[in-house]
Amino acid sequence: MNKNIGTVDKSIRIFIGLVLIALVFVGPQTALGWIGLPVILIALFGWCPLYKVVGINTCKQCDNN
């Protein structure tokens, strides 16, 4: 399982994940905000299964042999 998420992509995903989780506690207080949890986990692991299927790689420093 090679990493396929770059630094900028990680930062954006973590920000979006935190915003989504915040929706659980403030604002509309919807349970759909928990979708942010897997978004953050994907960013922390550095590997996106959808990127793998589509063939996208935003990680410039990763070794993808």
C-alpha positions as protocol buffer text, in pm:
chain_id: "A"
residue {
  index: 1
  type: MET
  ca { x: 0 y: 0 z: 0 }
}
residue {
  index: 2
  type: ASN
  ca { x: 205 y: 295 z: -131 }
}
residue {
  index: 3
  type: LYS
  ca { x: 119 y: 647 z: -27 }
}
residue {
  index: 4
  type: ASN
  ca { x: -57 y: 849 z: -294 }
}
residue {
  index: 5
  type: ILE
  ca { x: -155 y: 1169 z: -110 }
}
residue {
  index: 6
  type: GLY
  ca { x: 79 y: 1468 z: -109 }
}
residue {
  index: 7
  type: THR
  ca { x: 132 y: 1729 z: 162 }
}
residue {
  index: 8
  type: VAL
  ca { x: -106 y: 1991 z: 22 }
}
residue {
  index: 9
  type: ASP
  ca { x: -372 y: 1727 z: -39 }
}
residue {
  index: 10
  type: LYS
  ca { x: -333 y: 1604 z: 321 }
}
residue {
  index: 11
  type: SER
  ca { x: -372 y: 1953 z: 460 }
}
residue {
  index: 12
  type: ILE
  ca { x: -687 y: 2019 z: 260 }
}
residue {
  index: 13
  type: ARG
  ca { x: -838 y: 1684 z: 361 }
}
residue {
  index: 14
  type: ILE
  ca { x: -766 y: 1740 z: 730 }
}
residue {
  index: 15
  type: PHE
  ca { x: -921 y: 2089 z: 715 }
}
residue {
  index: 16
  type: ILE
  ca { x: -1232 y: 1961 z: 537 }
}
residue {
  index: 17
  type: GLY
  ca { x: -1259 y: 1669 z: 780 }
}
residue {
  index: 18
  type: LEU
  ca { x: -1241 y: 1901 z: 1081 }
}
residue {
  index: 19
  type: VAL
  ca { x: -1506 y: 2129 z: 932 }
}
residue {
  index: 20
  type: LEU
  ca { x: -1734 y: 1831 z: 873 }
}
residue {
  index: 21
  type: ILE
  ca { x: -1686 y: 1701 z: 1226 }
}
residue {
  index: 22
  type: ALA
  ca { x: -1758 y: 2051 z: 1360 }
}
residue {
  index: 23
  type: LEU
  ca { x: -2099 y: 2028 z: 1193 }
}
residue {
  index: 24
  type: VAL
  ca { x: -2189 y: 1753 z: 1442 }
}
residue {
  index: 25
  type: PHE
  ca { x: -2146 y: 1990 z: 1737 }
}
residue {
  index: 26
  type: VAL
  ca { x: -2225 y: 2337 z: 1598 }
}
residue {
  index: 27
  type: GLY
  ca { x: -2434 y: 2476 z: 1316 }
}
residue {
  index: 28
  type: PRO
  ca { x: -2696 y: 2236 z: 1183 }
}
residue {
  index: 29
  type: GLN
  ca { x: -2578 y: 1962 z: 1424 }
}
residue {
  index: 30
  type: THR
  ca { x: -2623 y: 1689 z: 1170 }
}
residue {
  index: 31
  type: ALA
  ca { x: -2486 y: 1337 z: 1203 }
}
residue {
  index: 32
  type: LEU
  ca { x: -2358 y: 1359 z: 845 }
}
residue {
  index: 33
  type: GLY
  ca { x: -2062 y: 1549 z: 987 }
}
residue {
  index: 34
  type: TRP
  ca { x: -1911 y: 1218 z: 1099 }
}
residue {
  index: 35
  type: ILE
  ca { x: -1816 y: 1168 z: 732 }
}
residue {
  index: 36
  type: GLY
  ca { x: -1521 y: 1388 z: 826 }
}
residue {
  index: 37
  type: LEU
  ca { x: -1368 y: 1110 z: 1036 }
}
residue {
  index: 38
  type: PRO
  ca { x: -1272 y: 879 z: 746 }
}
residue {
  index: 39
  type: VAL
  ca { x: -1155 y: 1184 z: 549 }
}
residue {
  index: 40
  type: ILE
  ca { x: -909 y: 1266 z: 829 }
}
residue {
  index: 41
  type: LEU
  ca { x: -800 y: 903 z: 863 }
}
residue {
  index: 42
  type: ILE
  ca { x: -732 y: 875 z: 491 }
}
residue {
  index: 43
  type: ALA
  ca { x: -520 y: 1190 z: 513 }
}
residue {
  index: 44
  type: LEU
  ca { x: -325 y: 1061 z: 813 }
}
residue {
  index: 45
  type: PHE
  ca { x: -251 y: 727 z: 645 }
}
residue {
  index: 46
  type: GLY
  ca { x: -156 y: 904 z: 322 }
}
residue {
  index: 47
  type: TRP
  ca { x: -336 y: 653 z: 102 }
}
residue {
  index: 48
  type: CYS
  ca { x: -666 y: 708 z: -77 }
}
residue {
  index: 49
  type: PRO
  ca { x: -840 y: 400 z: -223 }
}
residue {
  index: 50
  type: LEU
  ca { x: -1027 y: 612 z: -480 }
}
residue {
  index: 51
  type: TYR
  ca { x: -699 y: 763 z: -600 }
}
residue {
  index: 52
  type: LYS
  ca { x: -567 y: 408 z: -641 }
}
residue {
  index: 53
  type: VAL
  ca { x: -862 y: 305 z: -859 }
}
residue {
  index: 54
  type: VAL
  ca { x: -849 y: 620 z: -1074 }
}
residue {
  index: 55
  type: GLY
  ca { x: -468 y: 623 z: -1091 }
}
residue {
  index: 56
  type: ILE
  ca { x: -409 y: 962 z: -928 }
}
residue {
  index: 57
  type: ASN
  ca { x: -97 y: 1031 z: -724 }
}
residue {
  index: 58
  type: THR
  ca { x: -41 y: 1372 z: -564 }
}
residue {
  index: 59
  type: CYS
  ca { x: 259 y: 1258 z: -361 }
}
residue {
  index: 60
  type: LYS
  ca { x: 575 y: 1375 z: -537 }
}
residue {
  index: 61
  type: GLN
  ca { x: 817 y: 1224 z: -283 }
}
residue {
  index: 62
  type: CYS
  ca { x: 661 y: 879 z: -257 }
}
residue {
  index: 63
  type: ASP
  ca { x: 827 y: 577 z: -412 }
}
residue {
  index: 64
  type: ASN
  ca { x: 565 y: 411 z: -634 }
}
residue {
  index: 65
  type: ASN
  ca { x: 745 y: 130 z: -813 }
}
